[in-house]
Amino acid sequence: MTERCSAGIAGGMAHPVLAIAAGRPHGPAMTDPRPVRPQSPCTGVCAIDPASGLCRGCRRTLAEIAAWSTLGEAERDRVWAALGSRG
């Protein structure tokens, strides 16, 4: 028997709570160990701090901002990791 959401959520897919209770994987988070994050660190507050050279919103450098659309997954991971230490 497959548990289905009675409300038909997401086209009748198995309900995630029931799948968890049954001990089965239920979505991308179960198959992809990377954290779910936005496509870009941009917060819409785009202003470069002259003292640090970092964007006041996302804390990226101008070079990182300019290259973002062409960066591969590994390079984006590196930028995301660096943002955590930029306070």
DAGISUL-V843282 format. One record per residue. N is the residue number from 0. PHI is phi as a letter, one per 20 degrees, with the letter a starting at -180 (* if undefined). Layout:
n:N phi:PHI
n:N phi:PHI
This chain:
n:0 phi:*
n:1 phi:d
n:2 phi:f
n:3 phi:c
n:4 phi:f
n:5 phi:f
n:6 phi:e
n:7 phi:m
n:8 phi:g
n:9 phi:l
n:10 phi:m
n:11 phi:n
n:12 phi:f
n:13 phi:g
n:14 phi:f
n:15 phi:g
n:16 phi:f
n:17 phi:f
n:18 phi:f
n:19 phi:f
n:20 phi:f
n:21 phi:e
n:22 phi:m
n:23 phi:d
n:24 phi:g
n:25 phi:c
n:26 phi:a
n:27 phi:g
n:28 phi:f
n:29 phi:e
n:30 phi:d
n:31 phi:d
n:32 phi:f
n:33 phi:f
n:34 phi:f
n:35 phi:f
n:36 phi:b
n:37 phi:f
n:38 phi:f
n:39 phi:b
n:40 phi:f
n:41 phi:g
n:42 phi:d
n:43 phi:n
n:44 phi:d
n:45 phi:d
n:46 phi:b
n:47 phi:e
n:48 phi:f
n:49 phi:f
n:50 phi:f
n:51 phi:e
n:52 phi:m
n:53 phi:d
n:54 phi:f
n:55 phi:f
n:56 phi:e
n:57 phi:d
n:58 phi:m
n:59 phi:e
n:60 phi:f
n:61 phi:g
n:62 phi:f
n:63 phi:f
n:64 phi:f
n:65 phi:f
n:66 phi:e
n:67 phi:g
n:68 phi:f
n:69 phi:d
n:70 phi:f
n:71 phi:f
n:72 phi:f
n:73 phi:f
n:74 phi:f
n:75 phi:f
n:76 phi:g
n:77 phi:f
n:78 phi:f
n:79 phi:g
n:80 phi:f
n:81 phi:f
n:82 phi:f
n:83 phi:f
n:84 phi:e
n:85 phi:e
n:86 phi:l
